[in-house]
Amino acid sequence: MSEFKERMMMCSEDYDEMIHMALAMKDKEWFEELVTKQKRLRELEIEMRRELGVLD
């Protein structure tokens, strides 16, 4: 399941539903992995917006 998700191009908001699913499944490891990936992706999105001049 994890391989499939990693192959798709995703934005940070796409992780919200999976994070809720991990919580519902009480899968702490998956939850922590998703939160870490979402945080890193948000940082990259902000960095790219700054480089593109979309965000000050």
Buried (B, 14 or more C-beta within 10 A) or exposed (E): EEEEEEEEEBEBEEBEEBBEEBEEEEEEEBBEBBEEBBEEBBEEBEEEEEEEEEEE
